[in-house]
Amino acid sequence: MKRRSTTYGFAQTGGLLKQNIRRASESRGFAQSRVLTHWEEIAGAEMAAISRPVEIGYGRGSLGATLTLLTTGANAPLLEMRKEELRERVNAIYGYNAIARIRVTQTAATGFAEGRVAFEHRAKPNAKPAPTPEIVAEAHNATEGVTDEGLRQALERLGANVITKSQR
């Protein structure tokens, strides 16, 4: 008896794109595309939010490869401090010391289209809820005498945070 297919002639997207993804990632030196496709799991949510793997380069006659990470200028020092931790995490995926060095490259928020990186700003899982309208009104009343608009808004936000925290 022939088994009836429930796909009605459709194929899974992952199966269709597998070869294209592999070819594209191997052209950039990624023997295992998992580094690209699972970067958040490998690097952790905090590091993945500020960096992207760009390339793995193999030098002539050198042992191990160099992983190039793309970040914005303000986040580069943070990545520099945690390069060794990232290298260990990536090597854990490969199962051996495949990555010998990590190179951090920076880009500005604007620039050449190919060099730009859109880093996601994810809300933290334990993000605080917005203050209630009553708290906002109380903070606004407390800052009525401040004439500088920017300073007044900053003080309102600070006041709302203080009031919210004191009510907990």
N, C-alpha and C positions, 0 to 999 in steps of 0.2 A: 504494500500500500504506500502510495506516495504521500509525503508530508506536505501539507498545505502551507504555503508561505503567507505570512501576514504583512509583508513589506510592500506588496503590490508593485513590485518592480523598482522600489526606491532603495538607494544605498545610503549607509551612514556617511555623514559629512567627513568624519575623521578618517574613514577609509579612503575616501576620494582625495583628500588633501595630504595624506601621509607622505607620499612620494615628493610632492612639491615642497612640503615643509622640510623634509630630510635634505633635499637638494639645496634649498636656500640656506639652511643652517650649516651644511657641510662646506658651502662656498665661503662662509665666514669663519671656518675653523672649528665649528661645533660638531665634533664627532657624535656626540649624544645631544639631540635637540632638547633633552629634558632640562638642561641649564637654561634654555630660552623659555620653554613653555611652562616651567614650574619655578621660575625665579623667586616668587614670593615665598614658596615653601622652603626653598634652599636658603635664601638670605634672611628670611624673617620679614614680617610685615613692615617693621620700622625701616630696615635697610632697603627693601624693595621699593618702598614709597619714594626714595630719594635717588635710586640708581637703576640702571639698565645694563645688562651685559651686551657688549657691542661686537666683540671679536675675540677669538682665541688665536694667538699667533705663535708659531713654532720657529724659534731662531735657528740659525745654522749651527749645527754641532752642539747645541746646548741641551741640557737635560731639563725636561719639563717645559711647559708652555707658559705664555703670558696671557692672562685674562684681562681685557680692557673693559672697564666700566665707565659709563657715561653718567654724569651728574651735573647739577648746576653749581656755579662757583661757590655759593654760600654753604653747600653741603659737602664740598670736597674735603675740608679738614676732618669732618666726622668720619668719612669713609677711609681717609688715610689712617686714622687711629685704629680702625677696626678691620684693616686689610687682612691681617693674619687670621682672624676669626672667620672672615668670609672665605679665605683660601682653604681653610680646614673643612668648612661646610661643603664647598664645591668638590673638594677631593673625596669627601665621603660619598658623594654621588657616583663618582668615577670608580671608587673602590681602590684607588692607588694614588700616589702623589703625581697626578697628571699636571696640575697647575703649580708652577714654581713661584710665579710672581703675579701680582695684581697691579695693573696700572690704572690710575684714575685720570680720566680726561673730563674737561669741563666744557659746558656750553652756556651761553646766555639765554635768557628767556625768549629773546628774539634773535634771529640770525638766519643763516642759510636753512632752507626748508629741510634738507637731509640731516643737518646737525642738531635740529631742535628736538627736545624731548618733552613730552607732556607728562609730567609726574602727577599722579593722582593725589589729591588731598582727601584722604579718607577720614571720616569721623572716627574718633577713638571709640572703642566698644563701650567704655564707661564714661561717655561724654555726659556732661551735666545738662539737665533740662534748662530751657530758657526761663528767665525770671518771669513771674506772673505780672500782669498789668498793674496790680496794686504796688508791687515792689518797684517797678519802673517809675510809676507816678511819684512814689515816695523819694526815690533817688533824684528825680527831676526837680521836685520841690526843694530838696536840700542844696541844689546847685543853681538856683535861680539868680543869685547875685553875681555869678561869673560871666564876664562879658566876652571873653575869648571863646568862640564857638567850638574849636577843636579841644581846648582844655575842658570846657563844660561837658562835652560828650564823653571824654575820657573819664572825668570824675563821676559822671552818671553811671557808666559801666562799672567802675570800681565800687561805687556806692551800692549798686544793685547786687554785686557779688558779695559784699560785706553783709548786707542785710539778709541775703539768702543764706549765707553760711551761719549767721548768728541765730537764724530761726530753726536750724536743724537740731 
